[in-house]
């Protein structure tokens, strides 16, 4: 069994959700999409709209694990001038007004490597981010970033998938902290949704291997889907639906995206726990 996460913001938030006997809502948006000013306003508004944890994508030119919507959001952000340094500045500005909402930075290793691992982790801590999801670093590469992150007090959140069998799970979970992100489908983000029964079974299997909270994502687009996941998992993760709303906004990006978050949050909060 893996050890429970530390006493940081992520652990406190999941403990609070457990006490409230409900699942959480994790929202993903890309830093700097569609521009730095709008992105900051959007992220500042997420907690009030019902986001329990916030994942912020670090824009990258080749986001191979992401579907068309998140790829497009990354390209919009890069075109608008977003960089890794500016992403950390955005986190710092958010944290100045919100001391409790957990922030997880999600992305790829190349920009972190270029920034320098030690410098990056120091900057992450200084900015006020709590965790990392780096999708292209497998457990065999834990010495590259995972172990230094844990030593620096930054949660390293690992992905598990339908193809992560019981033989592979111990390696995946060994140095994972914060929570486990279960990718409920195989393939790229935002393209399909998993069956509720499959999600329930997968969460139960993960819970046999770890004491960490399990958040489930990929393919969640509606309040009903979010509610179904929140009924069986510790949190539902929504990303592609939100970045698609950024691209399609008609009444203003912030207003439209936060409106969808409110609907998703209402679904999650109304879910009956199984």
Number of C-alpha atoms within 10 A of each C-alpha: 12 14 13 15 18 14 11 16 19 25 20 17 18 24 14 13 16 14 9 11 13 22 29 30 30 25 26 25 28 31 32 29 29 22 17 18 11 17 21 20 14 21 24 19 18 24 21 12 18 21 25 24 24 22 26 26 23 27 27 21 13 12 19 13 15 20 16 16 20 26 21 19 25 28 21 20 23 21 14 14 13 24 18 18 13 15 23 23 18 23 23 19 15 21 18 10 9 13 10 16 20 25 22 27 25 20 23 22 18 13 17 18 14 10 14 11 17 15 11 20 23 14 16 25 17 13 19 23 26 20 27 25 22 21 17 14 16 14 18 9 11 16 11 15 21 25 17 16 23 16 11 14 16 25 27 26 24 24 19 21 16 13 12 13 11 11 8 12 16 17 13 18 23 15 18 27 25 27 26 25 22 24 23 26 22 13 14 16 24 22 16 15 15 17 13 15 11 13 22 16 12 21 21 14 13 19 16 9 14 20 15 22 24 25 25 31 27 27 23 27 20 16 21 17 21 30 27 25 31 27 23 26 25 24 28 30 27 28 24 27 22 22 24 18 19 25 16 13 14 10 9 12 21 20 15 17 25 22 15 18 27 18 17 27 25 18 19 27 22 18 20 14 17 9
